[in-house]
Amino acid sequence: MTGAVATARRSAVRRDRGPAWLRRSRSGTAVALTVLVILAVAYLYPFAISLATSLKSDAEAATDPLSLIPATPSTAAYTELLRNSDFPLWVRNSVIVTLAVTTGRVLFDSMAGYALARLRFPGRSLVFAALVAIMAVPGVVLLIPRFLVINSLGIYNSFAALILPLLADAAGIFIMRNFFMSVPLGVEEAARIDGAGPFRVFWSVVLPMARPALITIVVLSFQGSWNELSHFIVASDRPELQTLTKGVAQLTAGALSQGTQYPLKLAAAVIMSIPVAVLFIVFQRRITSTQDGAIKG
């Protein structure tokens, strides 16, 4: 009788805890969440340090650099950055270049991707192979040839030199080409039957379906051109064409005054990171794989 009672109690405990697979699943979920929280903290902690230090005085930043709560919060670093430097000019130049490059990449990457996916022309496979090969080449390898081309065209030290070489990129063309390959041919054939030409099919039928891929291109292009530095170094040396990345790099070398200037440098870094962070927050749910958005046939 006692053994039967004990067995019944163990069965009741197991029922309360749920099946074994459910307990393992809960344990795995808890471990995964713990790992994600640790990674999130490790990723966000440097940004929190930057924000906190930008609100400190130079003395406090030097004596207690890792504190997340300033003893006496101050916006002096931001005031000095905006009043005693060319920071507004750097922001203006970066906005102009980033908007132009992002617009150009969305247009040219989508057109080139559609041509490689749908148009039949001699050497198409060779062009695509060359595109994939370019993606494997480190960008720094192309800096000297890029400078020589810019200089030979006579556009050095101009907005054209900052913008034109960045108007298309191999990765964006690759993404758009893969998306257009997933669009059923029947959609385009129906448009052609209605009398639409190749460009009309692309612009009015296929391109509106490519919204997920286009949003991905917008985000990647904005981030890439906003954070670009090496190209801007070889494209111009005029102070009036300086972008945020070049200006912040000068601040790290002590461009405004002597000393560590940690609050000043990190204030510039915080302001510089805001547009990209906002863009990712706004479009994070819309950045999907290039297979999404196509109608399945």
Secondary structure as UniProt FT lines:
FT   HELIX           2..17
FT   HELIX           20..54
FT   HELIX           58..63
FT   TURN            65..66
FT   HELIX           76..83
FT   HELIX           87..118
FT   TURN            122..123
FT   HELIX           124..135
FT   HELIX           139..142
FT   HELIX           143..152
FT   TURN            153..154
FT   HELIX           159..163
FT   HELIX           164..166
FT   HELIX           170..182
FT   HELIX           185..193
FT   TURN            194..195
FT   HELIX           198..200
FT   HELIX           201..206
FT   HELIX           207..209
FT   HELIX           211..226
FT   HELIX           230..235
FT   HELIX           239..241
FT   HELIX           244..252
FT   TURN            253..254
FT   HELIX           262..283
FT   TURN            284..286
FT   TURN            290..293
//
